[in-house]
Amino acid sequence: MVRRAGLLILCTGLVAGAAYASSQFTSTFELAYLPSKPASSGGIETFMTWSDAGEPGGKPKRLTRIQFHFHPGTKIDTRALRQCRASDTDVRILGARACPKASRLGFATSKVTTGVTPPDQTQITFFNAPRQIIVMVRVEGRTLAVYRDDIKGRVVTVNLGLPSGLSLLELRATIKPHVKGRGRRRRVYFRTPPVCPPNGEWTTTVIFTYVDGSSQQLADGSPCTSGS
């Protein structure tokens, strides 16, 4: 617990210096649609990493935003499961109790670093909200951050709200399939594209935006089937 208190102090006290990254900065991105069948209720699994061996403590430059552009035809409907109406303050104070259990979309883990202390593992919970995802980030049972991702069409924008002294080293996230109702009233939270293209992959593009104003675009293909 002593080291945790030190981490929180460092998170709020560190500020970015003139140099944001060295020539050794690297990042990776992987994303899979689950299942691979077209026009189905699905989910996703994604894994991203950032590193910079040329910076003190291997600390990469800080991310401020992650934007996912899912394959054309992907549909996201936040009315497909119960929505959390709690404020960010409520979530910060009450934790998961602030939102209905039925509003939980999925989960994630991440590794973060100050560049001074050893990396820390976080536990992240996603809650459904109207055209948004509420993100609750916790470390050893304490809330580190609460922020909201925006959903517009097939684009999800992650508005990272981590303390300014922290940089992400890796992020692994899972969104589960969710369906509500039957027949004409059936709603699907994440619907896979209606067809599998000739190359047999659905491509997701991600754009990383960093504290220095730079951006980086990566893409990954997820195998799909004809659906027959």
N, C-alpha and C positions, 0 to 999 in steps of 0.2 A: 504493500500500500504506500510505502514511502516513495518508491520509484514512480508510482502512478501519479502522486501529487506533483512530483518533479516534472513528469511529462506534461501535465496540464499547464503548469507554469511556463514551460518552454514553448508550448503550443501558442500561447497568447503573447509571449514575449519576443519570440524570434521574428525578425523582419528580413525580407529578401535583400540580398546585396546587389551590387552592380552586375555581377555575372550570374546568369540564370542557368546556364548549361555549358558543358564542355563538348568537345568533338566526339566524345564517347557515349553521348546520350543515345539510348535506344528505347523502343517501345514495340509491343506486340499486341495482336488482336485476333481472337478466335470466337466464332459464334455458330451455334447449331440450332436449327429448328427441330422441335420434337412434338409430334412425329413428322415424317418426311412426306406424308400424303397430302396432296392438294386439297384446298377448301375444307380443311378439318380444324377442329378445336385443338390448338397446340400450345406449346410453351417454348421457352428458349433457355439455353445455357450459354454463358459467355465467360471468357477468361482473358484478362488484359494485364500486361506488365509494363513497368517503366523502370529504367535503371540508368545510372551515370557513374561509371567507375572513375571518371576524372574529377568528380566533385567530392568535397569532404564528407566522409561517412557514406559515400555512394548515393547521396541524396539527389534524386532527379528534380528537375524544375517542376513547380507546382501546377497541377491542373486546376482550371476554373470551370470547365464545362466539357461534357461528353455528349455528342449528338449522334444518335443512331438513325440511319436511313434504311429502313427495312425494304426488302425486295418489293417491286411494284405489285399491287394486288393484295398485299398484307393489310388486314383490317384489325383495328383495336377498338373495342367497345367497352367503355368504363361503366356502362349500365348492366353489364353481364354478371355482376356480383354486388354484394352490399358495399356501400360507400361509407368511408369514414368522414365525419363532418367536424372532427376535433380541430382545434387550432394548433399551430406549432408549439405554442406555450403549453397547452394541455398535454401534448405528446411528450414534451420534454420533462414535464413534472410527473405525469402518471405512467409514462412508458406505454407498453402494449395495452394496458387497461383503458387507455383513452379511445381506442378504436374497437369496433366489434370484431370478434374473432373471425367472423365470416368475411371480413374485408381484407384479410391477409392474402396478398398476391404471391409472395415468395420470399426468398431470403438470399443473403450474400455474406461473404467474408472478405476482408481486405487486410493488407499489411500496410502500415503507415510508418513513417520515420520523421524524426526531427533532424536527423543527420548528426545528432549528438548522443542520444540515448539509443539502446538497441531497438530494432523494429518491434512494433506492437500489432497484435491481431485484433481486429474488430469483428463484431457480430452485427449484421444489418438485417432489418426487417422492412418489407415493403407492404404498404397498405393502399388499397384502392380509394381514390377520391374522384370527384367529377373532373374528367379530362386531366387528371394529375395522378402522380404516385407520391405518397408521403414516404419519406425515407428516414428511418430512425437508426442511428449509428451508436453502438454501445461498446465500451471497453470494460471488461471485468465487472459487469453489472451497473456501470455508470454511463449515463447518456453523454456522448461526446458531441453529437450534432443532430439536428432535425432540419430537413430541407425538402423541397418539392421538385419533382421532375414534371415537365410539361409534355402533354400528348396532343399532337395535331396531325390528323391523318395517320400516315404510316411513319411519322417522325417522332422520336422520343428524345427530349432534351434534358439531360441530367445537369441540374444547376448545383454543382458541388458546393456545399456549405461547411466544409471542414475548417477548423481553426487555421489561421494563416501560416502558422509555423510548421504545418504538417504537409508532407508529400506522399502521394500514393506510390507504393512499390508494386502492388498487385491487387486485382479485384476479380473475384469469382462470383457470379450471380446466376440465380435460377428463378425463372418465372414459371409457375405451374399452369396447366390448362384449367380453365374455369368456364362453366356453362350454367345458365339459369333458364328454367322454363322448358316447355315442350311445344312441338308443332310450330305454329305461327308466332308464338310468344317466346320461342327459344332464342336466347342471346348467347353469343360466344365472345369471350374477352379477347382472345388473340386467335384470329383465323388465318391460316396459312394461305399463300397465294392460290388462285384458282387453277393454275396450270404449272406443270414442271417444264421449264424451257428446254430446248434441244441439247444444251450442254449438260443437262442433268443436275443443275445447281441453282439454288436461290442465293443471290448475292446481297450481303448486308454491308453497307459502307458506314464507317464511323469517322467522326471528325473530333479530334482532341484540340481543345483550346487551352493555352497556357498563360501563366501570369505575366509573361513578357509580351503578350499580344500575338505571339506566333500561333499557327495552327498546323495540324498534321492530319492527313487523310489516309486511312487504311481500309482494306476490304477483305472479306472472307466469304467463301462459298460453302453452303451447306447442301449436301446431296439430297435430292428429292426423287420421288418415283412418279410414274405416270398416273398412279391412282387406280389402275385397272386391276 
